[in-house]
Amino acid sequence: MTEPDVTDGTLARRVGDGDERALEEIFHLHNIAVRSVAGRVLRDHALAEDVVQETFTTLWDAPEKYRTELGSLRSYLVTIAHRRAVDMVRSQVARARREDQPPEPARASVEEEVWSRTVSGSVRRALSELPDQEREAVTLAYLHGLSYTEVARHLGQPEGTVKSRINRGRCKLQTLLKDIYPFENQTA
């Protein structure tokens, strides 16, 4: 296959000249070492084969990067394979982390945020125009989610009185907020 006097530098130069036969010779000489390193790092045969292919493609694409004075061609190829395999592992770990993270909460658009603040401010102003007893009953019922019975118990008032205050307050709010929120005919 490879003649004994053929050196790493000679083979790399031949690859640089586009000699596919030289690449084949390099592959036959070093593929086992490259595959072994990739397999140890990745522990996945298919991914290791991808690294082997990438390693020899890297040599084919840029043979001038191999420098004989820095070491053997085998060491150079094994280093490329190791780096590629480590990069793959890092990529897989990063992808797994991204997939394990919960999605970010949806953010309201600027328009939605402005509208929400406008409505909120209008509701606060409208509530401030209600008589104290109605405002308190409406706030407990609609903003705190209490039932008529719970509001009556909280205020120490008869349930019928509380129900009337809530209904009167709700009707006044409908009138005050009709420009912002068109209420349908509602009864409690």
C-alpha positions in Angstrom: 0.0 0.0 0.0 2.3 2.8 1.2 5.9 2.6 0.3 8.3 2.7 3.3 10.0 5.9 2.1 6.7 7.9 1.8 6.6 10.4 4.7 3.7 12.2 6.3 4.8 15.4 4.6 4.9 13.8 1.2 1.4 12.3 1.6 0.1 15.7 2.8 1.7 17.5 -0.1 0.1 15.0 -2.5 -3.3 15.6 -0.9 -2.7 19.3 -1.4 -2.1 18.6 -5.1 -5.5 16.9 -5.3 -4.2 13.3 -5.2 -7.1 11.2 -4.0 -4.9 8.1 -3.9 -2.8 9.9 -1.2 -5.9 10.5 0.9 -6.8 6.9 0.5 -3.4 5.9 1.8 -3.6 8.2 4.7 -7.1 6.9 5.5 -5.8 3.3 5.5 -2.9 4.2 7.7 -4.8 6.2 10.3 -8.5 5.5 10.2 -8.4 3.0 13.1 -6.7 5.5 15.4 -9.1 8.3 14.4 -12.2 6.0 14.8 -11.0 4.8 18.2 -10.6 8.3 19.6 -14.0 9.4 18.3 -15.7 6.3 19.6 -14.2 6.7 23.1 -15.4 10.3 23.3 -18.8 9.9 21.8 -19.7 6.3 22.7 -21.9 6.2 19.6 -20.8 4.3 16.5 -22.8 6.5 14.0 -21.5 9.7 15.5 -18.0 8.4 15.6 -18.2 7.5 11.9 -19.3 11.1 11.2 -16.3 12.4 13.0 -14.0 10.1 11.0 -15.4 11.4 7.8 -15.2 15.0 9.0 -11.6 14.5 10.0 -10.4 13.2 6.7 -12.5 15.8 4.9 -10.7 18.5 6.9 -7.4 17.1 5.8 -8.6 17.1 2.1 -9.9 20.6 2.3 -6.9 22.1 4.0 -3.8 19.9 3.9 -1.5 22.9 4.3 -2.6 23.1 8.0 -0.7 20.0 8.7 2.9 20.9 9.8 5.4 18.1 9.9 7.6 20.0 12.4 4.7 19.9 14.9 4.2 16.2 14.9 3.1 13.1 13.0 0.2 13.1 10.6 -1.4 10.5 12.9 -1.3 12.9 15.9 -2.7 15.7 13.8 -5.6 13.6 12.6 -6.3 12.2 16.1 -6.3 15.7 17.5 -8.8 16.9 14.9 -11.0 13.9 15.6 -10.8 14.4 19.4 -11.8 18.1 19.0 -14.7 17.3 16.7 -16.0 14.6 19.0 -15.8 16.9 22.0 -17.6 19.6 20.1 -20.4 17.1 19.3 -20.7 16.1 22.9 -20.9 19.8 24.0 -23.5 20.5 21.3 -25.6 17.5 22.5 -25.3 18.7 26.1 -26.3 22.2 25.2 -29.3 21.0 23.1 -30.4 18.8 26.0 -30.3 21.7 28.4 -32.3 23.9 26.0 -34.9 21.2 25.6 -35.1 20.6 29.3 -35.8 24.3 30.1 -39.4 25.4 30.4 -40.4 27.8 27.7 -40.2 31.5 28.5 -43.6 32.9 29.5 -45.4 34.7 26.7 -44.9 38.4 26.8 -47.7 40.8 26.0 -47.2 43.0 23.1 -46.7 46.7 23.7 -50.3 47.3 22.5 -51.7 44.7 24.9 -49.7 46.2 27.8 -50.9 49.7 27.0 -54.5 48.5 26.7 -54.3 46.6 29.9 -52.9 49.6 31.8 -55.5 51.9 30.3 -58.4 49.6 31.3 -56.9 49.1 34.8 -56.6 52.8 35.3 -60.1 53.4 34.1 -61.5 50.6 36.4 -59.7 52.2 39.4 -61.1 55.6 38.6 -64.6 54.2 38.1 -64.4 52.3 41.4 -63.3 55.5 43.2 -66.5 57.1 42.0 -68.7 54.5 43.8 -70.0 55.2 47.3 -67.7 53.5 49.9 -70.1 50.7 50.8 -70.7 49.8 47.2 -67.0 50.0 46.3 -66.1 47.7 49.2 -68.7 45.1 48.4 -67.9 45.2 44.6 -64.2 44.9 45.3 -64.6 41.9 47.6 -66.9 40.2 45.2 -65.2 40.9 41.9 -61.6 41.5 42.7 -61.2 39.1 45.6 -63.7 36.5 44.2 -65.9 36.2 47.3 -69.5 35.0 47.1 -72.4 37.1 48.3 -72.5 35.1 51.5 -68.7 35.5 52.1 -68.9 39.3 51.4 -71.8 39.6 53.9 -69.9 37.6 56.5 -66.7 39.7 55.9 -68.6 43.0 56.2 -70.9 41.9 59.0 -74.0 42.9 56.9 -77.1 41.0 55.9 -76.7 39.1 52.6 -79.6 40.9 51.0 -78.0 44.3 51.7 -74.7 43.2 50.3 -76.3 41.7 47.2 -78.1 45.0 46.6 -74.9 47.0 47.0 -73.0 44.8 44.7 -75.7 45.0 42.0 -76.0 48.8 42.3 -72.2 49.2 42.2 -72.0 46.9 39.1 -74.6 48.9 37.3 -72.8 52.2 38.0 -69.5 50.6 36.8 -71.2 49.5 33.6 -72.3 53.1 32.9 -68.9 54.6 33.9 -66.9 52.1 31.8 -69.2 51.8 28.7 -66.7 53.5 26.5 -63.9 51.0 27.3 -65.8 47.8 27.7 -69.3 47.4 26.2 -71.1 45.3 28.7 -73.9 43.1 27.7 -77.1 43.2 29.7 -76.0 41.4 32.8 -77.9 40.6 36.0 -76.5 39.0 39.1 
